[in-house]
């Protein structure tokens, strides 16, 4: 645009790099949009299920180089946007699979929906690159690494908040399992995203033979990884004690088609019963079933409550997903018109009482409610979850008190149903910290990539909060996760089974558990201010 200065070509001097790199990087940088798209697509392999984090790190390095080389605001935004388009289109491919279970909409629309969603989500990396370019035009001496890192975190947080938020896979998730992930106890997953960019900036500096700028950043990353691995390696695996409840986590391997087939209702229930196993007065348990495990309206159908109670020993409790519906009492005949519903979790006792209920607060647009229903429904679009009535959001994170059982004291349980677990800093009631989080989910329509990505995000919440998480899903991946984010036991995707283990103990509240997302926000602002202050000092 007019009045803007041109940035010098970053890789114009091939002597800056090891001999093999100019032949690879130079052609890419001459086609910035295509290069950004390819880099974005490659970056998606850094997440589960592939977890090729070095590729993602290199891709971010290239994005920063392209941003630094941008000639004007339009080019800066475009390289960020094309990077985001490639990144989200590949990473979210599992969304297309959901449409194969929805007869009200054409299946092919699933692939278009992935691209349409990615066209929007790509705006956020575009804004990061644009804002980086704009600040560096105003302060040319501003170092790109802290600036880009801070702005990336700010836009990533905005993605997780605006328009109900879509916080799926922040960049910091690539560190899961590397040891660096334990840093989330201080700065959360958004802080880990900043660390990805800082490491990429260090790599970029080394490629320019700026040893002073690059080596300390990369060395710090190695130290963090070693410290995290050492910490978790020394932490003992959870062992049962007299006051530790036994748990049973059930995965019936009931697919999305079978789930909504009325003729299979009792067969599906029989699977749950068989996998739950028999109870004994000498072995009291907490039993966990998946999201919407049964189609019954438990508060209105006492015969179903009796069926469930019959499975339980005298000191057992059953946690199961279900639906709480609301009926227009004036409709004729009575019960023929629903006015709304909650996606809920019920706690069932051996005497057939429903003693606790949690209602899902963060609903999935187009999954659990249809925005602009009066416009979209007439043209043939509907929710992915069958039903003509939208779900109603609940009040937010709550800790449900579970009564003492034989061998354990009363304990509190946090609940996050399915999609809710992806929102960093928003998964527990901080005024009433629970002893663990129950995360029933339905990943049956998430394809091959969705379930491992969902599990990875649950593991990151466990690290951030120092909190064990129990996941029960219809088709996988069900798991018991300890407060370090380690998977103690799991059932693979598309297999039926049950986990019988002890409930891991919660760790002391982490720094992130106490301060929440504000600490990530403060870090992002600090990095941006640091970049500007450095530019002013140099100027």
Secondary structure as GFF3:
##gff-version 3
##sequence-region A 1 539
A	DSSP	three_ten_helix	14	16	.	.	.	ID=ss1
A	DSSP	alpha_helix	19	29	.	.	.	ID=ss2
A	DSSP	alpha_helix	32	43	.	.	.	ID=ss3
A	DSSP	three_ten_helix	44	46	.	.	.	ID=ss4
A	DSSP	alpha_helix	53	69	.	.	.	ID=ss5
A	DSSP	alpha_helix	73	91	.	.	.	ID=ss6
A	DSSP	alpha_helix	94	98	.	.	.	ID=ss7
A	DSSP	three_ten_helix	99	101	.	.	.	ID=ss8
A	DSSP	alpha_helix	109	138	.	.	.	ID=ss9
A	DSSP	alpha_helix	144	159	.	.	.	ID=ss10
A	DSSP	three_ten_helix	162	164	.	.	.	ID=ss11
A	DSSP	three_ten_helix	171	175	.	.	.	ID=ss12
A	DSSP	three_ten_helix	180	183	.	.	.	ID=ss13
A	DSSP	alpha_helix	184	207	.	.	.	ID=ss14
A	DSSP	alpha_helix	211	234	.	.	.	ID=ss15
A	DSSP	beta_strand	246	251	.	.	.	ID=ss16
A	DSSP	alpha_helix	256	259	.	.	.	ID=ss17
A	DSSP	three_ten_helix	262	264	.	.	.	ID=ss18
A	DSSP	alpha_helix	265	276	.	.	.	ID=ss19
A	DSSP	beta_strand	285	288	.	.	.	ID=ss20
A	DSSP	alpha_helix	302	310	.	.	.	ID=ss21
A	DSSP	beta_strand	317	327	.	.	.	ID=ss22
A	DSSP	beta_strand	338	349	.	.	.	ID=ss23
A	DSSP	beta_strand	354	359	.	.	.	ID=ss24
A	DSSP	alpha_helix	373	376	.	.	.	ID=ss25
A	DSSP	three_ten_helix	377	379	.	.	.	ID=ss26
A	DSSP	beta_strand	399	402	.	.	.	ID=ss27
A	DSSP	beta_strand	411	415	.	.	.	ID=ss28
A	DSSP	three_ten_helix	418	422	.	.	.	ID=ss29
A	DSSP	beta_strand	436	441	.	.	.	ID=ss30
A	DSSP	alpha_helix	447	465	.	.	.	ID=ss31
A	DSSP	beta_strand	469	473	.	.	.	ID=ss32
A	DSSP	beta_strand	478	481	.	.	.	ID=ss33
A	DSSP	beta_strand	487	491	.	.	.	ID=ss34
A	DSSP	beta_strand	497	502	.	.	.	ID=ss35
A	DSSP	alpha_helix	511	515	.	.	.	ID=ss36
A	DSSP	alpha_helix	518	538	.	.	.	ID=ss37
###
